[in-house]
Amino acid sequence: MKDNLIITVDGPAGAGKSTVSKILSKKISYIYLDTGALYRAIAYKVAEYEISPDNEDLLSELCKKVTISIESMNGNMKVLIDGEDVTAKIRTERTGLLASKVSAVPAVRETLLSIQRKAGESGGLIAEGRDMGTVVFPYADLKFFINADAEERARRRYRELVEKGRNVNLEDVKRALLDRDQRDTTRNISPLKPSDDSAIIDTTFLNVEEVVEKMLGIIEEF
């Protein structure tokens, strides 16, 4: 395995890309970049200022005013916006849905693009998101696209929410997940899709350890 690689991990919600990316980053001692958290941070401010996610002018103004920074701590990523640590606060379903909507706005994507690329300047990075291999790091050394059947992804998200004490309905979770899939794959700017040179891994019938082992095998052969 070469040193200081840039490795991208893309895929839809519930496929397990965040979990495997975190584990992988610790196993090979790489920085983990959770790009979804950056969009959630913007969404957090959008909710705070009660801005409509459809108002591109106000979103553009917001992006010019806020300051977003990231820190890596023990393989985990901490997100600060205007000096406030929002790492835990942005992990709500409402923020996630709002992040999906604002991520389609060009000004938001442009603002976060420079932050993401700066994180990869020295390599040694695992960048997880939805357009890492196609737009943010098209020159990445290795690219993965993690996917799973929609039913299985919905069950995973449902179990995750129940474990957090949320009172949710499986069908509602599945509907929200499919809605997000529709937005992410059909947006005009940076739609969710695997790059031509991505290694595609279907995790429907694999556990986390099996997925990580598959990825490690590909990385070690590089």
C-alpha positions in Angstrom: 0.0 0.0 0.0 1.3 3.4 -1.0 1.5 6.2 1.6 -0.7 9.3 1.9 -3.5 8.1 -0.5 -6.7 10.0 -1.0 -9.5 7.4 -0.7 -13.2 8.3 -1.4 -16.3 6.5 -0.2 -19.6 7.5 -1.7 -23.1 6.0 -1.5 -26.7 6.6 -0.5 -28.1 7.0 3.0 -28.1 3.8 5.1 -25.6 1.9 3.0 -23.1 1.9 5.9 -20.5 4.2 4.3 -20.0 6.3 7.5 -19.5 3.3 9.7 -17.0 1.5 7.4 -15.2 4.8 6.7 -14.6 5.5 10.4 -13.3 2.0 11.0 -11.1 2.0 7.9 -9.6 5.3 8.8 -8.6 4.0 12.2 -7.2 0.8 10.8 -4.9 2.5 8.4 -4.3 5.7 10.5 -5.9 8.1 8.0 -7.9 11.3 8.6 -11.6 10.7 8.3 -13.5 13.4 6.4 -17.3 13.3 7.0 -18.5 15.6 4.3 -22.2 15.1 5.2 -21.4 16.8 8.5 -20.4 19.9 6.7 -23.7 20.1 4.9 -25.4 19.4 8.2 -23.5 22.3 9.8 -24.9 24.7 7.1 -28.4 23.2 7.6 -28.0 23.8 11.4 -27.5 27.5 10.7 -30.3 27.6 8.1 -32.7 26.3 10.8 -31.3 28.7 13.4 -31.9 31.7 11.1 -35.2 30.2 9.8 -34.1 30.5 6.2 -36.1 28.6 3.5 -33.9 25.9 1.9 -35.4 27.1 -1.4 -34.2 30.7 -1.0 -30.9 30.6 -2.9 -30.1 34.3 -2.4 -30.3 34.0 1.4 -28.4 30.8 1.4 -25.7 32.4 -0.6 -25.5 35.3 1.9 -25.4 32.9 4.8 -22.5 31.0 3.2 -20.5 34.2 2.9 -21.0 35.0 6.6 -20.4 31.7 8.3 -17.0 30.2 9.2 -16.7 26.4 9.1 -13.7 24.5 10.4 -13.0 20.9 11.0 -10.7 19.1 13.5 -9.6 15.5 13.6 -9.5 13.9 17.0 -8.6 10.3 17.5 -9.9 9.4 14.1 -13.1 11.3 14.5 -14.1 14.6 12.9 -15.2 17.6 14.9 -17.2 20.3 13.1 -17.2 23.9 14.2 -19.3 26.7 12.7 -18.7 30.2 13.8 -16.6 28.8 16.6 -19.4 26.6 18.0 -18.8 22.8 18.2 -21.9 21.4 16.5 -20.7 17.8 16.0 -23.4 16.3 18.2 -26.1 18.9 17.6 -26.3 18.2 13.8 -27.1 14.5 14.2 -30.9 14.8 14.0 -33.2 13.6 11.3 -34.5 17.1 10.8 -31.0 18.5 10.2 -30.2 15.5 7.9 -33.3 16.2 5.7 -32.6 19.9 5.6 -28.9 19.2 4.7 -30.2 17.1 1.7 -32.2 20.1 0.5 -29.5 22.8 0.9 -26.9 20.5 -0.7 -28.5 21.0 -4.1 -27.8 24.8 -3.9 -24.6 25.7 -5.9 -23.5 28.4 -3.4 -23.5 25.9 -0.6 -21.6 23.3 -2.6 -19.0 25.9 -3.7 -18.5 27.1 -0.2 -17.8 23.6 1.1 -15.7 22.4 -1.9 -12.6 24.4 -0.8 -12.9 23.2 2.8 -13.0 19.6 1.6 -10.1 19.9 -0.9 -8.0 21.6 1.7 -8.4 18.6 4.0 -7.0 16.4 1.3 -3.9 18.5 0.4 -1.5 16.3 2.2 -3.2 13.0 1.4 -3.7 10.3 4.1 -7.5 11.0 3.8 -10.7 8.9 3.7 -13.4 11.3 2.3 -16.9 10.0 2.8 -19.9 11.6 1.1 -22.0 11.6 -2.1 -19.8 13.2 -4.7 -16.3 12.7 -3.4 -15.1 10.5 -6.3 -16.9 12.4 -9.0 -16.5 16.1 -8.1 -14.5 16.8 -5.0 -11.6 14.4 -5.5 -11.9 13.2 -9.1 -8.1 12.5 -8.9 -8.4 10.3 -5.8 -6.1 7.3 -5.7 -8.9 4.9 -4.8 -12.7 5.2 -5.0 -15.4 3.2 -3.4 -19.1 3.3 -3.9 -21.1 1.6 -1.1 -24.6 0.6 -1.8 -27.4 -1.7 -0.5 -30.9 -2.6 -1.2 -33.4 0.1 -0.2 -35.3 -2.3 2.2 -32.1 -3.2 4.0 -31.0 0.5 4.2 -34.3 1.5 5.7 -34.1 -1.3 8.3 -30.6 -0.2 9.3 -31.7 3.4 9.6 -34.8 2.3 11.6 -32.7 0.2 14.0 -30.3 3.1 14.4 -33.1 5.6 15.3 -34.8 3.1 17.7 -31.4 2.6 19.5 -31.3 6.4 20.0 -34.7 6.3 21.7 -36.7 7.7 18.7 -40.3 6.6 18.2 -40.3 5.9 14.5 -42.2 3.9 12.0 -40.3 1.7 9.5 -42.4 2.7 6.5 -41.9 6.4 7.4 -38.2 5.8 7.6 -38.2 4.0 4.2 -40.2 6.8 2.6 -37.9 9.5 3.9 -34.9 7.5 2.7 -36.3 7.0 -0.8 -37.2 10.7 -1.0 -33.6 11.6 -0.2 -32.4 9.1 -2.8 -34.6 10.9 -5.4 -33.2 14.3 -4.5 -29.6 13.2 -4.3 -29.6 11.3 -7.6 -31.6 13.8 -9.7 -30.2 17.2 -8.6 -28.5 19.2 -11.3 -25.4 19.9 -9.3 -23.2 16.9 -8.4 -25.8 14.1 -8.4 -25.1 10.9 -6.5 -23.6 8.3 -8.8 -20.5 6.1 -8.8 -17.6 7.3 -10.8 -16.5 5.2 -13.7 -13.4 4.0 -11.7 -15.1 3.3 -8.4 -15.0 -0.1 -6.8 -18.7 -0.8 -6.1 -19.5 -2.8 -3.0 -23.1 -4.1 -2.3 -23.4 -4.4 1.5 -27.0 -5.8 1.6 -25.8 -9.2 2.8 -22.5 -8.2 4.4 -21.8 -7.2 7.9 -19.5 -4.2 8.8 -16.4 -6.4 9.3 -16.9 -8.1 5.9 -17.2 -4.8 4.1 -14.1 -3.3 5.8 -12.1 -6.5 4.9 -13.1 -6.1 1.3 -12.0 -2.5 1.2 -8.7 -3.3 3.0 -8.0 -6.0 0.5 -8.4 -3.5 -2.4 -6.3 -0.8 -0.6 -3.5 -3.2 0.3 -3.2 -4.3 -3.4 -2.9 -0.7 -4.6 
